[in-house]
Amino acid sequence: MVEKKGPKEITRAYSIASPRDGNRFALCLNRVPDGLVSPQLFELRPGEEIEFSEPLGYFTLRHPGHRAVFVATGTGIAPFRSMLLDHLPRTHPEVTLLFGVRYPEGLLYREEFEKLAEQYPKFKFMPTVTRPDSSWTGRAGRVQAHLDEALGLRTPDEIDTVEVYICGLQEMVDDVRARLKSKGLGRKQIIYEKYD
Ligand SMILES: Cc1cc2nc3c(=O)[nH]c(=O)nc-3n(C[C@H](O)[C@H](O)[C@H](O)COP(=O)(O)OP(=O)(O)OC[C@H]3O[C@@H](n4cnc5c(N)ncnc54)[C@H](O)[C@@H]3O)c2cc1C
């Protein structure tokens, strides 16, 4: 993506949050306070123009036939929503989505994921919040605390076939990668995208 500001172009990457849909696509954006570009995106009005480059990158579901675990925090959910909406009806993958945010109201697309989990028995949705309120009865704490449950290994051998996709800010991504490696997952089984 390219955002023009005066004579200087500023570029930022954003994940596509929607499935294939002709020339339309959705983004899922966080306003970074004091950020150079994201606050401007929130100020955009209908009719104003910004410039996008073609889609880039390889953060896609590699082997829909393998069991996959998606680990996201915050707007790191964007590429997973795209993959789920694209693949669940088409290739029927076995997927667990572990999604961490601070507050329950920050669980983006919560209802949609809950409906998908009802509709597709091979899809499991595991939300967790680090700052639950009194109404929250679900999982609490960081995504790291729920990795074993998300991996859901029925036998030790299954560790060789699962693929884990991670998306979010660097600190979480690096920590989850290290934990997965210490559990015995190989480099090629861990696919990740860092937002910073
Ligand atoms: C491959 C890729 C895909 C991305 N997809 C998305 C996306 O779908 N949605 C999205 O909101 N951002 C996404 N980002 C982050 C985005 O590119 C920008 O870094 C972000 O919008 C901040 O830009 P800025 O100019 O406002 O802030 P800057 O002035 O560049 O300040 C950068 C600061 O913002 C922090 N930051 C970056 N992204 C986030 C975030 N999402 N939440 C909280 N803090 C953040 C960084 O840690 C850093 O401290 C993606 C980044 C990459 C590399």
The ligand as an SDF file (V2000), in Angstrom:
LIG
                    3D

 53 58  0  0  0  0  0  0  0  0999 V2000
    3.1200   -7.9400    6.1010 C   0  0  0  0  0  0  0  0  0  0  0  0
    2.4360   -6.9350    7.0110 C   0  0  0  0  0  0  0  0  0  0  0  0
    1.0520   -6.9300    7.1040 C   0  0  0  0  0  0  0  0  0  0  0  0
    0.4090   -6.0050    7.9430 C   0  0  0  0  0  0  0  0  0  0  0  0
   -0.9490   -6.0530    8.0560 N   0  0  0  0  0  0  0  0  0  0  0  0
   -1.5790   -5.1790    8.8960 C   0  0  0  0  0  0  0  0  0  0  0  0
   -3.0010   -5.2340    9.0490 C   0  0  0  0  0  0  0  0  0  0  0  0
   -3.7020   -6.0440    8.4230 O   0  0  0  0  0  0  0  0  0  0  0  0
   -3.5890   -4.3500    9.9090 N   0  0  0  0  0  0  0  0  0  0  0  0
   -2.8490   -3.4230   10.6210 C   0  0  0  0  0  0  0  0  0  0  0  0
   -3.4450   -2.6420   11.3730 O   0  0  0  0  0  0  0  0  0  0  0  0
   -1.4980   -3.3560   10.4930 N   0  0  0  0  0  0  0  0  0  0  0  0
   -0.8520   -4.1970    9.6330 C   0  0  0  0  0  0  0  0  0  0  0  0
    0.5130   -4.1070    9.4790 N   0  0  0  0  0  0  0  0  0  0  0  0
    1.2240   -2.9940   10.1580 C   0  0  0  0  0  0  0  0  0  0  0  0
    1.2190   -1.7590    9.2100 C   0  0  0  0  0  0  0  0  0  0  0  0
    2.0170   -2.0040    8.0750 O   0  0  0  0  0  0  0  0  0  0  0  0
    1.8180   -0.5110    9.8990 C   0  0  0  0  0  0  0  0  0  0  0  0
    3.0530   -0.8480   10.5130 O   0  0  0  0  0  0  0  0  0  0  0  0
    0.8840    0.0530   10.9720 C   0  0  0  0  0  0  0  0  0  0  0  0
   -0.3450    0.4810   10.3720 O   0  0  0  0  0  0  0  0  0  0  0  0
    1.5500    1.2700   11.6600 C   0  0  0  0  0  0  0  0  0  0  0  0
    1.8660    2.2220   10.6620 O   0  0  0  0  0  0  0  0  0  0  0  0
    1.9770    3.7500   11.0510 P   0  0  0  0  0  0  0  0  0  0  0  0
    2.6200    4.4780    9.9100 O   0  0  0  0  0  0  0  0  0  0  0  0
    0.6490    4.2770   11.5400 O   0  0  0  0  0  0  0  0  0  0  0  0
    2.9470    3.7250   12.3040 O   0  0  0  0  0  0  0  0  0  0  0  0
    4.5160    4.0490   12.3260 P   0  0  0  0  0  0  0  0  0  0  0  0
    4.7270    5.5140   12.3560 O   0  0  0  0  0  0  0  0  0  0  0  0
    5.2050    3.2980   11.2510 O   0  0  0  0  0  0  0  0  0  0  0  0
    4.8640    3.4160   13.7610 O   0  0  0  0  0  0  0  0  0  0  0  0
    5.1480    2.0340   13.8420 C   0  0  0  0  0  0  0  0  0  0  0  0
    4.7420    1.5050   15.2180 C   0  0  0  0  0  0  0  0  0  0  0  0
    3.4700    0.8740   15.0910 O   0  0  0  0  0  0  0  0  0  0  0  0
    3.4650   -0.3960   15.7390 C   0  0  0  0  0  0  0  0  0  0  0  0
    2.4770   -1.2290   15.0150 N   0  0  0  0  0  0  0  0  0  0  0  0
    2.5380   -1.6650   13.7430 C   0  0  0  0  0  0  0  0  0  0  0  0
    1.4210   -2.3640   13.4100 N   0  0  0  0  0  0  0  0  0  0  0  0
    0.6410   -2.3740   14.5200 C   0  0  0  0  0  0  0  0  0  0  0  0
   -0.6340   -2.9230   14.8030 C   0  0  0  0  0  0  0  0  0  0  0  0
   -1.3430   -3.5850   13.8520 N   0  0  0  0  0  0  0  0  0  0  0  0
   -1.1110   -2.7600   16.0510 N   0  0  0  0  0  0  0  0  0  0  0  0
   -0.4190   -2.0720   16.9930 C   0  0  0  0  0  0  0  0  0  0  0  0
    0.7870   -1.5120   16.7740 N   0  0  0  0  0  0  0  0  0  0  0  0
    1.3130   -1.6660   15.5490 C   0  0  0  0  0  0  0  0  0  0  0  0
    4.8970   -0.8630   15.6340 C   0  0  0  0  0  0  0  0  0  0  0  0
    5.2550   -1.6920   16.7180 O   0  0  0  0  0  0  0  0  0  0  0  0
    5.6880    0.4240   15.7080 C   0  0  0  0  0  0  0  0  0  0  0  0
    6.0090    0.7270   17.0460 O   0  0  0  0  0  0  0  0  0  0  0  0
    1.1710   -5.0420    8.6650 C   0  0  0  0  0  0  0  0  0  0  0  0
    2.5690   -5.0490    8.5530 C   0  0  0  0  0  0  0  0  0  0  0  0
    3.1980   -5.9850    7.7520 C   0  0  0  0  0  0  0  0  0  0  0  0
    4.7050   -5.9670    7.6450 C   0  0  0  0  0  0  0  0  0  0  0  0
  1  2  1  0
  2  3  1  0
  2 52  2  0
  3  4  2  0
  4  5  1  0
  4 50  1  0
  5  6  2  0
  6  7  1  0
  6 13  1  0
  7  8  2  0
  7  9  1  0
  9 10  1  0
 10 11  2  0
 10 12  1  0
 12 13  2  0
 13 14  1  0
 14 15  1  0
 14 50  1  0
 15 16  1  0
 16 17  1  0
 16 18  1  0
 18 19  1  0
 18 20  1  0
 20 21  1  0
 20 22  1  0
 22 23  1  0
 23 24  1  0
 24 25  2  0
 24 26  1  0
 24 27  1  0
 27 28  1  0
 28 29  2  0
 28 30  1  0
 28 31  1  0
 31 32  1  0
 32 33  1  0
 33 34  1  0
 33 48  1  0
 34 35  1  0
 35 36  1  0
 35 46  1  0
 36 37  1  0
 36 45  1  0
 37 38  2  0
 38 39  1  0
 39 40  1  0
 39 45  2  0
 40 41  1  0
 40 42  2  0
 42 43  1  0
 43 44  2  0
 44 45  1  0
 46 47  1  0
 46 48  1  0
 48 49  1  0
 50 51  2  0
 51 52  1  0
 52 53  1  0
M  END
$$$$
